Amino acid sequence: METLHRGEPVSTYSVLITDYAWPDVEIERQILAAVGAQLMVAETGSAEDIIRLAPQAHAILTCWAQIPPAALEAATHCQLVSRYGIGLDNIPIQRATELGILVTNVPDFCAEEVSDHAMALLLATARQIVPQAAASRAGRWQRDTGQIIPRLRGQTLGLVGYGNSARALVPKAQGFGLDIIAYTPRLTPGRLANGVEAVDRLDDLLARADYVSLHAPLTDETSGLIDRAALRRMKPNAVLINTSRGGLIDETALVHALREGWIAGAGLDVLAQEPPPPDHPLLALPNVTVTPHAAFYSDASIAELQQKAAQNVADVLQGKRPAHIVNPEVLGQANCRV
């Protein structure tokens, strides 16, 4: 592994964990103790809590908590912000770069879980599992939910984004007989080796797909990507699946589209506000299935996430290059803290 510096090791480091979504942090504790680091866990994950603890931190591990720029500015010893996960919308990457702080993530975990969940949402909405199960539990033995139940084989799945989870979904969807098209600005239009057809315009994908599954990161460019105009381009029988980030969808437009029959339904694991307010209109619509940002979750994926995110920190504290650097330009800056 590449060494970034050869200075004398510091005897004790402090690593701030802003938040986590699993029972304990023993995996992190063991990995980091081996390099002389102790953990500080923020009690609430609030901005105030993070800013208060930041001056003591040599590195920060964060899951979903928003990292205020002020916390990075206060963290004068901090070499690294390590994200538990793939998305980076809770980290002010530009400010970290300006301050000479590395940012890492774990892009190679949970692809199987997310693709399983996307397929499960597709099947649940197509087969009307949730309303049928609710009717059965309520004593109504009926198949008719007011929604058409299609035959999957021969229908088209459109993938918006073509990263790890989208590619993992391909063979699973093909196993059900779905034809697959994909769009991302990085794909060259044409037939890919696995039988997926890459299209050159998002509009083309929206117009052709019976199921549209989102696998894109949330950035300034993708925020609100699925807006009123995009929903209008979709088929009336189409179903929208989102296991990425809630901010990709204009939720007001989606509610309107579902109520007016522009599209047939939606399967959503993510929302713009999490948890949503109890009166969120998407929760009340019968043609929507919502799960609580659980697509990434399995015992195996969580353990892998804890290990890889902590190892990124351990590597940096030992002067080694971590596996996945988001802002590698920091390494060439005069103020690089590593």
C-alpha positions as CSV (number, residue, x, y, z in Angstrom):
1,M,0.0,0.0,0.0
2,E,1.3,3.4,-0.9
3,T,2.9,5.5,1.9
4,L,1.9,9.1,2.1
5,H,4.3,10.2,4.8
6,R,7.2,8.7,6.9
7,G,6.9,10.9,10.0
8,E,6.9,9.5,13.5
9,P,3.5,8.0,14.5
10,V,1.4,9.9,17.0
11,S,0.9,7.8,20.1
12,T,-2.9,8.6,20.5
13,Y,-5.5,9.7,18.0
14,S,-9.1,10.6,18.6
15,V,-11.7,9.6,16.0
16,L,-15.1,11.3,16.1
17,I,-18.1,9.2,15.1
18,T,-20.9,11.5,14.3
19,D,-23.7,8.9,14.0
20,Y,-24.3,5.3,13.1
21,A,-27.3,3.0,12.3
22,W,-26.2,-0.3,13.9
23,P,-26.1,-1.7,17.4
24,D,-22.5,-0.9,18.3
25,V,-19.1,0.2,17.0
26,E,-16.9,-2.6,18.2
27,I,-15.6,-3.4,14.7
28,E,-14.4,0.2,14.4
29,R,-13.1,0.2,17.9
30,Q,-10.9,-2.9,17.3
31,I,-9.5,-1.7,14.0
32,L,-8.7,1.8,15.3
33,A,-7.3,0.6,18.6
34,A,-4.7,-1.3,16.7
35,V,-3.3,2.0,15.4
36,G,-3.5,3.9,18.7
37,A,-6.8,5.6,18.1
38,Q,-9.7,6.0,20.5
39,L,-13.3,6.7,19.6
40,M,-15.5,9.7,20.5
41,V,-19.2,9.2,19.7
42,A,-21.4,12.3,19.4
43,E,-24.4,11.9,21.7
44,T,-27.0,13.4,19.3
45,G,-25.3,13.8,15.9
46,S,-26.4,17.5,15.9
47,A,-24.4,20.2,14.3
48,E,-23.7,21.7,17.8
49,D,-22.5,18.3,19.1
50,I,-20.2,17.8,16.1
51,I,-18.7,21.3,16.2
52,R,-18.1,20.9,20.0
53,L,-16.1,17.6,19.6
54,A,-14.4,18.5,16.3
55,P,-11.3,20.2,17.8
56,Q,-10.2,16.9,19.4
57,A,-10.7,14.8,16.2
58,H,-7.8,13.5,14.1
59,A,-10.4,11.9,11.8
60,I,-14.2,11.9,11.5
61,L,-16.4,8.9,10.7
62,T,-19.9,9.9,9.6
63,C,-23.0,8.1,8.4
64,W,-26.1,10.4,7.8
65,A,-25.3,13.4,10.0
66,Q,-24.8,16.7,8.2
67,I,-21.2,17.9,8.7
68,P,-21.2,21.7,9.0
69,P,-18.3,23.5,7.4
70,A,-17.8,25.1,10.8
71,A,-17.0,21.6,12.2
72,L,-14.2,21.1,9.6
73,E,-12.9,24.6,10.3
74,A,-12.8,23.8,14.1
75,A,-11.1,20.4,13.5
76,T,-7.6,21.7,13.1
77,H,-6.0,18.2,13.7
78,C,-8.4,16.4,11.3
79,Q,-6.8,14.5,8.4
80,L,-9.8,12.7,7.1
81,V,-13.6,12.5,6.9
82,S,-14.6,8.9,6.2
83,R,-18.1,8.3,5.0
84,Y,-20.0,5.2,6.1
85,G,-21.5,4.6,2.7
86,I,-21.6,5.8,-0.9
87,G,-23.3,9.1,-1.1
88,L,-21.5,12.3,-0.1
89,D,-24.3,14.9,0.1
90,N,-23.8,15.3,3.9
91,I,-20.2,16.3,3.6
92,P,-19.0,19.7,2.5
93,I,-16.3,18.3,0.2
94,Q,-15.2,21.6,-1.3
95,R,-14.5,23.0,2.2
96,A,-12.7,19.9,3.2
97,T,-10.5,20.1,0.1
98,E,-9.7,23.8,0.8
99,L,-8.6,22.9,4.3
100,G,-6.4,20.0,3.1
101,I,-8.7,17.3,4.6
102,L,-9.1,14.0,2.7
103,V,-12.6,12.6,2.2
104,T,-13.2,8.9,1.6
105,N,-16.3,6.7,1.1
106,V,-17.2,3.0,0.6
107,P,-18.5,2.8,-2.9
108,D,-18.1,-1.0,-3.2
109,F,-20.5,-2.2,-0.5
110,C,-24.2,-3.2,-0.5
111,A,-24.7,-3.4,-4.3
112,E,-26.3,-6.8,-3.8
113,E,-28.6,-5.6,-1.1
114,V,-29.7,-2.4,-3.0
115,S,-30.3,-4.3,-6.2
116,D,-32.3,-7.0,-4.3
117,H,-34.4,-4.2,-2.7
118,A,-35.0,-2.4,-6.0
119,M,-36.1,-5.7,-7.5
120,A,-38.3,-6.3,-4.5
121,L,-40.0,-2.9,-4.9
122,L,-40.5,-3.5,-8.6
123,L,-42.1,-6.9,-7.9
124,A,-44.2,-5.6,-5.0
125,T,-45.6,-2.7,-7.1
126,A,-46.1,-4.8,-10.2
127,R,-47.8,-7.7,-8.4
128,Q,-49.7,-5.4,-6.0
129,I,-48.3,-7.3,-3.0
130,V,-48.8,-4.6,-0.3
131,P,-52.5,-3.7,-1.0
132,Q,-53.4,-7.4,-1.5
133,A,-51.7,-8.4,1.8
134,A,-53.5,-5.5,3.6
135,A,-56.8,-6.5,2.2
136,S,-56.3,-10.2,3.2
137,R,-55.3,-9.1,6.7
138,A,-58.5,-7.0,6.9
139,G,-60.6,-10.0,5.9
140,R,-61.2,-9.0,2.3
141,W,-60.2,-12.0,0.1
142,Q,-59.9,-10.1,-3.2
143,R,-57.5,-9.8,-6.0
144,D,-58.7,-6.6,-7.5
145,T,-56.8,-3.6,-6.2
146,G,-57.9,-1.2,-8.9
147,Q,-54.5,-1.4,-10.5
148,I,-53.6,-3.4,-13.6
149,I,-51.2,-6.3,-12.9
150,P,-48.9,-6.8,-15.9
151,R,-46.9,-9.8,-17.0
152,L,-43.3,-8.9,-16.4
153,R,-41.7,-10.9,-19.1
154,G,-41.1,-8.6,-22.1
155,Q,-41.5,-5.4,-20.3
156,T,-38.7,-2.8,-20.1
157,L,-36.7,-1.7,-17.1
158,G,-34.9,1.6,-17.4
159,L,-31.8,2.2,-15.2
160,V,-31.0,5.9,-14.5
161,G,-27.3,5.6,-13.5
162,Y,-25.1,2.6,-14.1
163,G,-23.0,2.1,-11.1
164,N,-22.5,-0.9,-8.9
165,S,-26.1,-1.4,-7.7
166,A,-27.5,-0.9,-11.2
167,R,-25.2,-3.4,-12.7
168,A,-26.0,-5.9,-9.9
169,L,-29.7,-5.5,-10.7
170,V,-29.2,-6.4,-14.4
171,P,-29.0,-10.2,-14.1
172,K,-31.8,-10.3,-11.5
173,A,-34.2,-8.4,-13.7
174,Q,-33.2,-10.4,-16.8
175,G,-34.1,-13.5,-14.8
176,F,-37.7,-12.2,-14.8
177,G,-37.6,-11.7,-18.5
178,L,-37.3,-7.9,-18.4
179,D,-35.5,-6.0,-21.3
180,I,-33.1,-3.4,-19.9
181,I,-32.1,0.0,-21.1
182,A,-29.7,2.3,-19.2
183,Y,-28.8,6.0,-19.2
184,T,-25.9,7.9,-17.8
185,P,-23.8,10.6,-19.5
186,R,-20.8,8.3,-19.3
187,L,-22.3,5.5,-21.4
188,T,-21.8,5.3,-25.1
189,P,-25.1,4.5,-26.8
190,G,-25.4,0.9,-28.1
191,R,-25.7,-2.7,-26.9
192,L,-23.5,-3.5,-23.9
193,A,-21.9,-6.9,-23.4
194,N,-24.5,-8.1,-20.9
195,G,-27.4,-7.4,-23.2
196,V,-28.3,-3.9,-21.8
197,E,-29.0,-1.2,-24.3
198,A,-27.4,2.1,-23.5
199,V,-29.5,5.1,-24.7
200,D,-28.1,8.6,-25.3
201,R,-31.0,10.6,-23.7
202,L,-32.8,10.4,-20.5
203,D,-36.0,11.4,-22.3
204,D,-35.7,8.3,-24.5
205,L,-35.4,6.1,-21.4
206,L,-38.4,7.7,-19.7
207,A,-40.6,7.3,-22.8
208,R,-39.8,3.6,-23.3
209,A,-39.5,2.1,-19.8
210,D,-42.3,0.4,-17.9
211,Y,-40.2,0.6,-14.8
212,V,-37.7,3.4,-14.1
213,S,-35.1,2.6,-11.4
214,L,-32.9,5.4,-10.0
215,H,-29.3,4.6,-9.2
216,A,-27.7,8.0,-9.5
217,P,-25.9,10.0,-6.8
218,L,-27.4,13.2,-5.4
219,T,-25.5,16.2,-6.8
220,D,-26.3,19.7,-8.0
221,E,-26.9,18.3,-11.4
222,T,-29.2,15.4,-10.4
223,S,-31.2,17.2,-7.7
224,G,-34.9,17.2,-8.8
225,L,-33.9,15.1,-11.9
226,I,-37.3,13.5,-11.9
227,D,-39.5,16.6,-12.1
228,R,-42.9,17.4,-13.5
229,A,-41.6,17.3,-17.1
230,A,-39.8,14.0,-16.6
231,L,-42.9,12.4,-15.1
232,R,-45.0,13.6,-18.0
233,R,-42.6,11.7,-20.4
234,M,-43.2,8.4,-18.6
235,K,-45.9,5.9,-19.7
236,P,-49.2,5.8,-17.8
237,N,-48.5,2.2,-16.8
238,A,-44.9,3.1,-15.6
239,V,-43.6,2.6,-12.1
240,L,-40.9,4.7,-10.5
241,I,-38.4,2.9,-8.2
242,N,-35.9,4.9,-6.1
243,T,-33.2,3.2,-3.9
244,S,-30.7,6.1,-4.2
245,R,-31.6,9.5,-2.7
246,G,-34.9,11.1,-2.2
247,G,-33.7,14.4,-3.6
248,L,-33.5,13.0,-7.1
249,I,-37.3,13.3,-7.2
250,D,-39.5,16.4,-7.1
251,E,-41.9,14.9,-4.6
252,T,-44.7,17.5,-5.1
253,A,-44.6,16.7,-8.8
254,L,-44.6,12.9,-8.0
255,V,-47.7,13.2,-5.8
256,H,-49.5,15.1,-8.5
257,A,-48.5,12.5,-11.2
258,L,-49.7,9.6,-9.0
259,R,-53.0,11.2,-8.2
260,E,-53.6,12.2,-11.8
261,G,-52.6,8.9,-13.3
262,W,-49.6,10.2,-15.2
263,I,-47.8,7.1,-13.9
264,A,-49.1,3.9,-12.3
265,G,-47.1,3.7,-9.1
266,A,-43.9,4.1,-7.2
267,G,-41.6,2.1,-4.9
268,L,-39.5,4.3,-2.7
269,D,-36.9,3.4,-0.2
270,V,-35.7,7.1,0.2
271,L,-37.5,10.4,0.6
272,A,-36.3,14.0,0.7
273,Q,-37.0,14.2,4.4
274,E,-36.2,11.2,6.6
275,P,-38.1,10.2,8.6
276,P,-41.0,11.9,6.8
277,P,-43.8,13.7,8.7
278,P,-46.7,11.4,9.4
279,D,-48.9,13.4,7.0
280,H,-46.6,13.1,4.1
281,P,-48.9,12.6,1.1
282,L,-46.8,9.8,-0.5
283,L,-47.5,7.7,2.6
284,A,-51.2,7.9,2.0
285,L,-51.3,7.0,-1.7
286,P,-52.5,3.4,-2.4
287,N,-50.2,3.0,-5.4
288,V,-47.0,3.8,-3.5
289,T,-44.8,1.4,-1.5
290,V,-42.4,3.2,0.9
291,T,-39.7,1.5,2.9
292,P,-37.5,3.3,5.5
293,H,-34.1,3.7,3.7
294,A,-33.4,0.0,4.3
295,A,-32.1,-1.0,0.9
296,F,-28.5,-1.1,2.0
297,Y,-29.1,-3.2,5.0
298,S,-28.1,-6.7,5.8
299,D,-25.9,-8.1,8.6
300,A,-23.1,-8.8,6.1
301,S,-23.3,-5.4,4.4
302,I,-23.2,-3.5,7.7
303,A,-20.2,-5.4,9.0
304,E,-18.4,-4.8,5.7
305,L,-19.3,-1.1,5.8
306,Q,-18.0,-0.7,9.4
307,Q,-14.8,-2.5,8.5
308,K,-14.0,-0.6,5.3
309,A,-14.9,2.9,6.6
310,A,-12.8,2.3,9.7
311,Q,-9.9,0.9,7.7
312,N,-9.9,4.1,5.6
313,V,-9.2,6.0,8.8
314,A,-6.6,3.5,10.1
315,D,-4.8,3.7,6.8
316,V,-4.6,7.5,6.8
317,L,-3.5,7.6,10.5
318,Q,-0.7,5.2,9.6
319,G,0.4,7.3,6.6
320,K,-1.0,4.9,4.0
321,R,-3.2,5.7,1.1
322,P,-6.9,4.7,1.7
323,A,-8.9,2.7,-0.8
324,H,-11.3,5.3,-2.1
325,I,-10.4,9.0,-2.0
326,V,-13.1,11.3,-3.2
327,N,-10.8,14.4,-3.4
328,P,-7.4,13.1,-4.4
329,E,-6.3,16.6,-5.4
330,V,-5.7,17.2,-1.7
331,L,-2.6,15.0,-1.9
332,G,-0.9,17.5,-4.1
333,Q,-1.7,20.6,-2.0
334,A,0.8,22.3,0.2
335,N,-1.7,22.3,3.1
336,C,-2.5,18.5,2.8
337,R,-2.7,17.3,6.4
338,V,-1.8,13.7,5.7
